[in-house]
Amino acid sequence: MKKLLAVAAMGVALAGCSQYSRSDRALGGAAIGAGTGAVVGGLATNSAGGAVVGGVLGGAAGAIIGAETTPRACYGRDQYGNRYRVQCP
């Protein structure tokens, strides 16, 4: 019975966590940054080289910004519905 309660408590704690992890946000930020950087670099220089450089720099910046802006406030709920803070994955 105690094992079942422990597993249930862990499940409740994890259920309140954000659905986005740092790696998910970094990947999304890199995609958005690379696309934007490529467009801006290509338009600014009128060359494919500028688009490539802009895409690389935008992708790196987007990955860093996406990972660092991940919310780190995860909450779980106990059996009475009270919120409590848990460590985010």
NORQUIPE-V376787 format. One line per field, one symbol per residue. psi: psi as a letter, one per 40 degrees, with the letter a starting at -180 (. if undefined). Layout:
# NORQUIPE-V376787
psi=???
This chain:
# NORQUIPE-V376787
psi=dddddddddddddddeiiehidddddddddddddddddddddddefiddddddddddddddddddddeehhfgiiihaeeehiihihi.
